[in-house]
Amino acid sequence: MAGLLGKVAVFARSPQGRAAIAKARTAASDPRNRAKLDGIVGKVKGRGRHPGAPGEPPR
């Protein structure tokens, strides 16, 4: 289990990892953070479109 995923799994089971997961879940449930994340995801998804896509201004 020397790979990256193995190391992540070991960290997730540690007390520090459990605390980090709990903190991330709390942050993810905050409506303000959800709105920020939705905006970022929208920007990233919009980059793959061609310039003539409906609803997107030409570049």
Secondary structure, 3 states (H helix, E strand, C coil): CCCHHHHHHHHHHCHHHHHHHHHHHHHHHCHHHHHHHHHHHHHHHHCCCCCCCCCCCCC
